[in-house]
């Protein structure tokens, strides 16, 4: 238990409830998916939600059953107390950060950019900060400030109401008054397949470059958990589920099968399920450099060299599955520069050709 993260949870409840209602087809906010997601990240020792609870009577019971402390922020007649709730939540979070040093992680459930300074302050106090918000109602400023940001509508257990198509456009399920004014029409069955995953090549590049960067900039072994933490620092909204994988380990095993990375079996003393991650041995890279050299040598006319433009197609005529991305290079030019550094080819800029030329 001593190694578990202690989590303090703060909910800007009006922001979440209205964000879900207005942007997720009128759905009612459910706390359980957030609780489940946090259970995987540590032990929640503080749960507080801030709102004028006279507007959320049903929600009070749901949160109370989940042992959430309800902080009452009543609105005065004809005025808004939104800022008062935000200030109270920020003051309580800072007070807790100083009073309870054992709390290592603060979870701020809101999409409001007004909380960005609080995030920076908590991180400055060496606290990990996780944000949670409805994607369409979350300010673009907030996720990059956090260590990790979870979009509520992507959490396991959140079922967004089905949509239907009208006039070629996809729309949310109609509100009750809209349904009364339209003829009944059958709802299509919800697709059983998951949403399409993001581009697989982009994922391979992201992970390979991350591993390469860790190898070049720091010592020690590079574990799967370390790679995941680094990916979250690059993009706090990163989630393996967006690419169709249930766990980060499953994602790494998929990339290992594609020879993008190598997974080294667990060493003694290392946490179970946290293998060491490395790029494939340089044999593949050396073979790729040798292939490039042979293509340049075959295509070169005299001493003029071969233009970079179109060279990749020449390489793929010999090896159709060639991809510099699998070797951890973002572009073909970056790969050629590495080959030049190794001495496999020579690379220079030619002003008249307005292109790089390669020679051997």
Secondary structure as GFF3:
##gff-version 3
##sequence-region A 1 360
A	DSSP	beta_strand	6	12	.	.	.	ID=ss1
A	DSSP	alpha_helix	13	23	.	.	.	ID=ss2
A	DSSP	alpha_helix	32	39	.	.	.	ID=ss3
A	DSSP	beta_strand	43	51	.	.	.	ID=ss4
A	DSSP	three_ten_helix	53	55	.	.	.	ID=ss5
A	DSSP	alpha_helix	57	65	.	.	.	ID=ss6
A	DSSP	beta_strand	69	72	.	.	.	ID=ss7
A	DSSP	alpha_helix	82	99	.	.	.	ID=ss8
A	DSSP	beta_strand	105	109	.	.	.	ID=ss9
A	DSSP	three_ten_helix	113	115	.	.	.	ID=ss10
A	DSSP	alpha_helix	116	124	.	.	.	ID=ss11
A	DSSP	beta_strand	128	133	.	.	.	ID=ss12
A	DSSP	three_ten_helix	135	137	.	.	.	ID=ss13
A	DSSP	alpha_helix	140	143	.	.	.	ID=ss14
A	DSSP	beta_strand	148	151	.	.	.	ID=ss15
A	DSSP	three_ten_helix	152	154	.	.	.	ID=ss16
A	DSSP	beta_strand	164	166	.	.	.	ID=ss17
A	DSSP	beta_strand	169	171	.	.	.	ID=ss18
A	DSSP	alpha_helix	176	180	.	.	.	ID=ss19
A	DSSP	alpha_helix	200	217	.	.	.	ID=ss20
A	DSSP	alpha_helix	224	234	.	.	.	ID=ss21
A	DSSP	three_ten_helix	240	243	.	.	.	ID=ss22
A	DSSP	alpha_helix	248	257	.	.	.	ID=ss23
A	DSSP	beta_strand	262	264	.	.	.	ID=ss24
A	DSSP	beta_strand	276	278	.	.	.	ID=ss25
A	DSSP	alpha_helix	282	299	.	.	.	ID=ss26
A	DSSP	beta_strand	306	307	.	.	.	ID=ss27
A	DSSP	alpha_helix	311	318	.	.	.	ID=ss28
A	DSSP	three_ten_helix	324	327	.	.	.	ID=ss29
A	DSSP	alpha_helix	332	342	.	.	.	ID=ss30
A	DSSP	beta_strand	346	350	.	.	.	ID=ss31
A	DSSP	beta_strand	355	359	.	.	.	ID=ss32
###
